[in-house]
Amino acid sequence: MGNIISSIARGINAVLMAIVNVITTIVSAIANVLLAIWYFFVKLITCGKYRGTRKNVSWGKSRRARV
């Protein structure tokens, strides 16, 4: 009797773990899609305004200071 209960418990545990893994995979996929959409819109909104390196930005400031 104990073996039957133990095997049923192991089977339920395996099923629950499979369900949790599927839910985790789905949530991770949704998060990755939302993150990709977010980065796409950030690039679309900024239109490359902030792409300059630190060197370019400091050069621009020093040029303005000289003028």
C-alpha positions in Angstrom: 0.0 0.0 0.0 2.8 2.4 0.9 4.5 1.7 -2.5 1.3 2.6 -4.4 0.8 5.9 -2.5 4.5 6.7 -3.0 4.3 6.0 -6.8 1.1 8.1 -7.1 2.8 11.0 -5.2 5.8 10.7 -7.5 3.6 10.8 -10.6 1.7 13.8 -9.3 5.0 15.5 -8.5 6.2 14.8 -12.1 3.0 16.2 -13.6 3.2 19.3 -11.5 6.8 19.9 -12.3 6.0 19.5 -16.0 3.2 22.1 -15.7 5.5 24.5 -13.9 8.2 24.1 -16.5 5.7 24.8 -19.3 4.4 27.9 -17.5 7.9 29.1 -16.9 8.8 28.7 -20.5 5.7 30.6 -21.7 6.3 33.5 -19.2 10.0 33.7 -20.3 9.0 33.7 -24.0 6.4 36.5 -23.4 9.0 38.5 -21.4 11.5 38.2 -24.2 9.0 39.3 -26.8 8.0 42.3 -24.7 11.6 43.2 -24.1 12.3 43.0 -27.9 9.3 45.3 -28.6 10.4 47.7 -25.9 14.0 48.0 -27.3 12.5 48.4 -30.8 10.3 51.3 -29.7 13.2 52.9 -27.7 15.4 52.8 -30.9 12.5 54.1 -33.0 11.8 57.0 -30.6 15.4 58.1 -30.1 16.2 57.6 -33.9 19.8 57.2 -33.0 20.1 60.5 -31.2 22.1 59.0 -28.4 24.3 56.7 -30.4 27.4 58.9 -30.1 30.3 57.6 -28.1 31.7 59.5 -25.1 34.5 60.8 -27.3 32.1 62.3 -29.8 30.0 63.9 -27.1 33.0 65.5 -25.4 34.3 66.7 -28.8 31.0 68.4 -29.5 31.1 70.1 -26.1 34.6 71.4 -26.6 33.8 72.6 -30.1 30.9 74.6 -28.8 33.1 76.0 -26.0 35.7 77.3 -28.6 33.1 79.0 -30.8 
